[in-house]
Amino acid sequence: MSAKLLQVNFKLNVSIAEYQSLCQSLAETFAAIPGLHWKVWTLNEAAREAGGVYLFESEQALNAYLTGPLGAQVGSHPALRDISVKTFDIMDGVTAITRGPVAVAAAAG
C-alpha cells in the first residue's frame, strides 16, 4: 500500500484565539489516529482560514479517519465552514528530489 495525503481547508466561525485553543485541545487526539504519520496544522489569520495536511500510511487508514467519529466531528463542527477535503497520491520520485517529508511512510512500510 502507498501513502496518501489529505488536504483539509476551511473558514473559521470563531476567533483565531478560540480556534488555536480548540486545536491545542485536540492535538493529542489527532496524534493518536491509527495510520497517521503526521499532520501539519495550517492557519492564515488574515483570511480567517485554516486546515491541515496529513500523511496517512494507506488509503484504508485515510478513509477510516474520514468515515470515523473524529472526521465526522471536524466535518460538522460549528466553528468551521466551507470545508474542502481533498486526497492525493504522492509523486515519490520528484518528492524525494525536493526532500518532501514522506520518507517516513516508505521506511515504516
N, C-alpha and C positions, 0 to 999 in steps of 0.2 A: 504494500500500500504506500502511496506517496502522500507527503504532507500537503495540507490545504491552508490557504489564507482566507480569513474572514475579515471584511471591512464593514464597520457599522458607523454610520454618521447620523446625527440628529440635531435639532434645535432645542434650546433649553426654555422651559417654562418657569424656571426658578432662578434665583440669583446665582452668580458664579460661586460665592461662598457656600451657599446651600448645596450646590452641585458637588463642589470639592469635598464637603463633609460627607455627602452620600457616597462618593467614590471611596473615600477613606474607610467608611464602614463596610464596604463590600469587597475591598481588595483581597482579603484572605479567602473569601468565598470564591472569587474568580480564580485565585491561585490553586484552589483545590479541584477545579474542573477536570474530570478524567480526560486524558488525551491532549490537554492544552500544554504546549511547550512554553509559550509566553503570550503576554498581551501588552501592547503599547497603548496607553491611555492618551487621547488627543483632546486638545482644547484650543479654541480660537475665541478668546474673551471678547474681542471687538465685534465679532459676528454672532456671538452667543450660540456657537456651535461646538459640539463635542462628539466624541465617539471613541473608537478603538480599532486597532489592527491586531488580529490574533493569528497565531500559528498553531494549527492542530496537527497531530500525528497522522490523521487519516480523515477521509470524507465521513466515515462512520462516526468518529469522535465529534467532528464538526456538527453533523446532523443530530447527534444525541444532545448536544448543547442547545441547538436551535429549537428542538422539539421538547426539551425538558423544562422543568419549572423555572430555572434561572433565565433561560432565553425568553420564556413567556413573560416573566416579570419585567424584563427590560423592554420588551415589545409593547407592554401595556402600562408602563409607569407614567403617572400623571406629570412628572417633572420633565418628560420628554415628548417631542412631537416631530412630525415629518421624518420618521425613521427610515433610513435606507440601509438595506442589508445586501451585501454582495459577496460571493465566494469566488476564489481564484485558484488556478493551478499555479505552480511555481516553475519558472523557466530556469532550471537548475544551472545550465552552463554559463549563461551570462550573469546570473545572480552570484555565482562563485567568483567570477572575474571582478565584480564590483563589491565583493565582501559582504553580501547580504547575510543577515544573521539567521540563516536557515540551516546551517550545517548541523545544528543540534538535532534536527529531525532525522538526518541521514545517520548520524552517529548513534542515535537511540534505536533506530530501526534495525 
